[in-house]
Amino acid sequence: MSQTQTICSLNDRFRQGDMNIQGKILITRGLNHLLAEQDREASELLKKVQDYTDFDEDNDPHGEHDFGAFLFLGEKCFWKIDYYSPDLQWESEDPSDAKNTMRVLTIMLAREY
């Protein structure tokens, strides 16, 4: 498996809820406000991200499955995975190394980007 394929697989597993992949999920203030305003649960939003499969050359040019765009409650939203050292102080030296990479999945309103 190539390094890109490994990163793609790790990202998909993390995004889909595999607890064996180190990471954190962040939902931005604007999106949290929308959830509260619409009396909706974050689990609905997470399900949209977990089920995302609309990868193409435009939104996934490197084949890592690290970004997606979708509609939620009438709003365009983005999700993005970034790679950090386990202590979250630095960028990961090798995102294909699951033991030495902390993935951070940020879910946001497109207008917050």
N, C-alpha and C positions, 0 to 999 in steps of 0.2 A: 504494500500500500504506500502511495506517495505521501509526502508531508502534507500536501494540500488535502488529499483524501482523508488523512488522519484528522486534520483540523476540522474538516467538514463533518465527519462522523462525531467527533467530540462535541461540536457545536449543536448538532441535531440532538444528540443524547441529552446534553445539558438543557437545551430549550424545551425538550419534551418531558423533563422532570426526572432524569436519572440522577439520583442522590449520590452516586459514586463519583460524579464529576464536580470538582470544587467550583463554587461560584456563588454569586449573590444576584438577586433580582431587585431592580429599582424601578419604581413607578414615579414619574415626575409629579410635581405639585399640581400642574394644570390638569393632568389626567386623573389624579386623585380627586380633585375638585369636581370634575365631570362625573366620576363614579358616585360621589356623595350627592351631587345635585340631581342625578337621575335615579338615586336609590338603587344602585347596582353593586354587585359584588366584584371584587378584584378577580375572583376565580373565572368569571366570564371573559374578562380581558386576557387572562393567562391562557385560557383554552384557545382563543384566537391565535395567539403566538405559538402555542404548542402544535396546532393543526396547520400552520402556515406551510404551503408547498409551492407558492408562486415564484420560484426562483428562475431568473433568466439572465441573459448577458448584460442587461442594463443595471439590474439591482444586485447582481452577484458576479461581477466581472472576474473575480479571483477564485470562484468556486468554493468559498469557505462557508457559505450559508451563515453569514454574520450580520445580515441586514434584511429587513422586510418592511413593507408598507401595506396597510390594510385600513378598511373602514370599520369604525366602532362607534355606535350610537350617533351616526351621522357625521362623525369627525374623521378626518384622515389622520392616521397614527403611524408611527415608525417604531420599530424595535431594532436595537443594535447591540452586538456582543463585542466587548473590548477585552483585551488580554493583559493581565497584570502579574507581577510577582506575587507569591503567596501572602506577603505582608501588605499588599496593595500600595507599596511605595513606588514601584517602578513598572515600566512596561515589561511584559514577559519576554525573555530572551528567545523562547521557543514555544509558541502556542500549541505545537503538536505534543509537547511533554505535559501530560495531564497532572503529574505529581508536582510540577514546579510552575503551574499556571493557575491563576484564579480568574475565572471568567466572570464578567460583570455584564448582565443583560439589562439594558435600560429601555423602558417602554415609555413613549412620550407622544404628545400631540405633535403633529407635523409643524405647527406654528411655533413650537417651543425649540425646534432644532436650531 
